[in-house]
Amino acid sequence: MDTGFKRDKFNDECGVFGVYGHPEAANIAYLGLYALQHRGQESAGIVASDGHRLGFHKGMGRVGDVFNGDVLGSLPGDSAIGHVRYSTAGESHIRNAQPFVVEYSRGSIAVAHNGNLVNAAFLRDKFEAHGSLFQSSMDTEIIIHLIASCYENSITDRITYALREIKGAYSLLFLTEEMMIAARDPHGFRPLSLGRHKGGAYVVASETCAFDLIEAEFVRDIAPGEMLVIGRGKGPASYFPFGRGAVAPKPCVFEFIYFARPDSTVFGANVYDVRTRLGERLAREHPVKADIVIPVPDSGVPAAIGFARASGIPFEMGIVRNHYVGRTFIEPKDSIRHFGVKIKLNAIRDVIRGKRVVVVDDSIVRGTTSRKIIRMIRDAGAAEVHMRISSPPTVSACHYGIDTPRVTELIAAKKSNEEIRAFITSDTLGYLSVAGLYGAVVAAGGSFCDACFTRSYPVDALNEEMVPQLALFK
């Protein structure tokens, strides 16, 4: 039985990592995926090239479950790309694990994708009408079909053709026998960065925390709309298939709120710093008289630190998280109340008893988990419980690579703040405003995709009626 805990959070669908020019490329990719494990725990895969052929291994589960020394030893070569996946509405099946690897008339190619193609249904129908067969239910496979159907000779021209046909969010890594290619959609929805290993190899990753693990130096973000080609004996060559600055960048602001690791730098700003500023602004917008500030671990910790700093209310770890719980657990027949939350979180009674408590979390999706957490805190003896959320109310679904419930399941889409407060049973409830959110991320500059808060979609190819259909391809 599923705990229901993770399901009341948004989940990023995947992370990608690539290395070029390292004699132990598969081992480096393995470490890089370990650092990106938070971006997906459903499946993992690595493809390596020795200059003549592509070898690969994929499996269901986490990185440490899928790979061991023997498996990595069977993947020789000095270049590799890897992928970790979080499943959404699509099937949880090995055939949907990435990277995808195919052989076609021009050789072999592998692709790893973070994002979501909003015109996936249209393109798939188009290919199937002409007799194409698909091996998976993932939208990423459409990119392979586009590459194979192009009449251009060079792989860079074929990828350029594919990029011009797809629409939506993508941070992509391609690997052939001789080169690695990274590409990011024109809006730059999902993060992707370039690094340099101390041995001279180039590395590409969804987040910079992967560079820290392998002792690589961050070079720069791959720009929105950029295609970066790394080949034999050549440094990275940069191309802009859509023209430089073709559209306004709209990186996903939720990377700062929840998805990215606090030790990463994404979109030009450190995630931990942004999250503490979110908490500081939240404290100014929704002050309250209280004795302690506690976070919902782990993602709520930096914002709670910021809230405590700005409010002058002491910070305490009033809730402890069990990090060793898998995706499922067996519930006893004589069920313990709130078992689904308490298997993951437990309140520290001696910290909470008799206190007026401010609880800081990053978001409320359905509200069911927040309700159970507040009940747990009251059962631990809290005198008052004040809920503070370091993001605005989530009123709309994401179509750009994030696993979100349908709009009808989002509590803020159908209830007022007061109705939400009554449902989760807190004494007060305060969300960060959209203006406060932008004030905290100002260090990153520019504007962001905030459609989950504002319903303002940068790519408007979708409507709510299309979501169930398109979900078949992720």
Beta strands, then each sheet from edge to edge (+ up, - down):
strand 1: 11-12
strand 2: 14-20
strand 3: 43-49
strand 4: 54-60
strand 5: 79-85
strand 6: 100-104
strand 7: 107-117
strand 8: 168-175
strand 9: 179-184
strand 10: 193-197
strand 11: 202-205
strand 12: 216-221
strand 13: 227-231
strand 14: 237-239
strand 15: 265-266
strand 16: 269-270
strand 17: 292-295
strand 18: 319-321
strand 19: 345-347
strand 20: 356-361
strand 21: 384-389
strand 22: 402-403
strand 23: 428-431
sheet 1: 1+ 22-
sheet 2: 4+ 3- 5+ 2- 11+ 10- 12+
sheet 3: 6+ 7- 8+ 9- 13+ 14-
sheet 4: 15+ 16-
sheet 5: 17+ 20+ 21+ 23+
sheet 6: 18+ 19-
end
